Amino acid sequence: MEERNYYDRLCDTISSLRKKANMTQEQLAAQLGISPQAVSKWESKHSCPDIGLLPQIAGIFDVTIDSLFGLPEKTVEIPDQPPIGIVQNLPWPDNGDFHVVVYQGHRLRRFFIGNERQNMMFRYNGPVQNVHCAVNLTCEKDIGGSATAGKDVTILGDVKAGSVTAGKDAVIHGGVGGNVHAGKDCQVGQNVGGKISAGKNVNVKGSVQKGVRAGGKVVFEQVSDQMQTAPVQPESGSAEKG
């Protein structure tokens, strides 16, 4: 008798879930690869689904198999455990910033020799607040905080606020509302409303509203405020309008 009650609950639950999802018997049958008559027989309690269909039915309605039978969902309690992998005595505060580093064995590499960093790149696809990267850094979204890299930085969005610091080249596909510093060249794809400094050349494809300091050549489309250049060599330090 109890077994029959489980079958009845299953049939009632399928009918209730189907109606709640605004789904017809024909639509449910099509998703399960069966005839509409089979679904009709379930809901009229003349037959029950094959056990092999239960995972598929549960997936369609985003429920558990237990809940199809009217059983409460089981909860698994995970005992409290100490955190795994906490490293002490790192050279930065535990403030929630992202730090992308390289370990060689158990040793933290803070300095690289020759071209060791050449083939190392960290690509981040989330919202950027504070990311500090020891190797090349690519951010696929806008910058709202601080992004630093030991070598090249590529920002596929905008530098809306905060700052970007590159040990070598900085490439900003969007605009700059914050500050950008590049150890070597800096390229900006849109307008600059913040400040830019570069050890070598700066190329801006949009307008420049504030100061740009460069050790080499500055190329821009339009300037709407005073622009400063600090050339390393006088003959290469002139600002050019593109």
N, C-alpha and C positions, 0 to 999 in steps of 0.2 A: 504493500500500500504506500509506503514511504517512497519507494522507487517511482511509482506512478505520479506522486506529488512533484518530484523533481522534474519529470517530463513535462507536466502541466506548467510548472514555473518557467521552464525553458521556452515553451511555446508562447506563453503570455508575455515574457520579456522580449522576445523577438518582435512580436506584434507591437508592443508598446514602443520599442526603440525605433522601429520602422516608421510608425506614425509621427513620433516626435521629430524625426529627421525629414518629415514631409516627403517620404519615399514611397512609391507604389510597389505593389508586390512584383510587378513586371520588372521594375528597376533593380530591386534587390535580387531577383532571380538572374537577371543579366549579369550582375557583378559576381554572382556565385557560379555561373555557368550551368544553371539548372532551369527547369521549366517553371513558369508562374504557378502552375497547378500544384507543384511540390510545396511552394511557400504557402499557398492557400490551405493545403492539408495540415501543415504545421500549425497555422494559426487557428484552425478549427479543431485541432488536437486529434486528428485522424492518423497522424504519423509524426515522427520526430526527425530532426536533421541527423544525417550521418555524423558520427563522431569526428571524422576527418574534416568536416566543414566548420567545426566550432572555432578553431583559430582564425579562419577567414571571416566568419561572422563577427567575432569579437573585434577584429581589426577594422572592419567596415564602420562599426559604431564606436570605435575607440573606447572599448571597455575590456575588462578581464573576463576570462572564461568562467571564473567563479561567480561573477556578477550576473552572467547569463542565467545561472541557476538560482539567483536570488541569495547567494551566499555573501557574507561580508568579505571585503578584500583583506588579505593578510598583510600585516605590517611587520617588517623585519627591523628589529632594534639593533643598531650597530653600537657596540660598546665603545665608550670613550677611550681613545688611544692617544698617546703623545704624537705630535707631528713628526713626520718622517722627512729626513733630508735637510733639517735646519742647520745651516753652517754658521758658526760663530766667527767673530773677529774679521768680518768682511770690511773693506775700506770704504763703506758708505753707510748712512743711517738706515734704519729699518722704518722707512716712512711711506711705503706703498708704491714707490716709483719702480718702473721696470728697468732692470739692469741686464743687458745682454752681454755675456762674457764667454770666454773660452777656457775650458779646463784641459790640461794635458795630464792625464792620469788624475791624481788628486791635487795637482798644483794649478792654482789660478794664474792664467797668463794675463798680465797687465801690459806687457811690452812685447812687440813683435820685431823680428829681425828680417831685413830684406823684404821680400815679397810674400811673406807668410800670410798677410791679410788679403792678398789679391783675390783669392777664390772664396773668401768668407763673406756672406751677406745675410742679414736678417731682414725679412719682409714681414711687416706688421699690417694687418687688415682691420684693426679695430680703431675706435676713437682714440686719438693720441693726446694724452695729458703730459706725462713726463716719461720719456724713454731715453736711456743712456746706453749707447751701444759701442762696444770696443772695436767692431768691424764695420763694414759697409751697412748702411741702413736705408731701407725703402719703406715709406709709409704711404698706404694706398688711400688714406682719407685725410681730412683737414687736420691741421695742427692747432690745438688750443692751449698747449702748455709749453714744455721744453723738450726738444729733440736734439740729442748730441750724438756724434759718431766720431770714432777715431780716424775714419777715412772719409769716404763719400757719403753724402746724404741726398736722397731723391724723394721729393714730396709730390705725389700725384694730384693732390688737392691744393688748398690754400693754406698759407700761414696766417690764420685769422688773428691770432694773438700769441703772446709768449715769444719764444725764440727758437731758432735753428742754428746749430753750430756744427760745422763740418771741419774735420782735420785737413781735408783736401778740397774737393769740389762740392758745391751745393747746386742742385738743379730743382727749381720750383716750377711745376707745370702751371699752377694757378697764380694768384696774386699774393702780395705780401702786405699784411696789416700789422705784423709784429716786427721783429728784428731778425736779420740773417747775417751770420758771419761765416765766411769761407776762408780756409787757409790758402786756397789757390783761386780758382775761377768760380763765379756765381752766374747762373742763368735763371731768369724769371720770365714766365710765359705771359703774364698779364701785368696789371698795374701795381705799382709800389706805393703804398701809403705809409709804410713804416721806414725803417732804416736798414741799409745794407752796407757791409764792409767786406772787402775781399783783399787777399794778399796779392792778387794779380788782376784779372780782367772781370768786368761786370757787363752783362748783356741783358737789357730789359726790353721786351717786346711791346710793353705798354707805356703808360706815363709814369713819371717819377714826381712825387709830391714833396718828398723830404730829402734828407741828405744821403748821398752815396759816396762812400770813401773807397778808393781802389788804389792798389799799388801799380796798376797798369792802365789799360784802356777802358773807358766807360762808353758803352753804346746804348742809346735809348731812342724811343720814338718821340716823346714829348716830355718836357720838364715844366712843372708849374710852381716850383719853389726853388730856393737857392740850393744848388748841388755842389758839394765839395769833393775834390779829388786830391789824393795824396800820392802822387806818382813816385815810384822808385827811381825811374829815369825820366828826366824832364821831357825828353823827346817822345816818350810813349805814354805820357800821362794826360793827354788832352781828352776832354769829353767830346764825343761825337754823337750827332743826332742821326739815327738810322732812317 
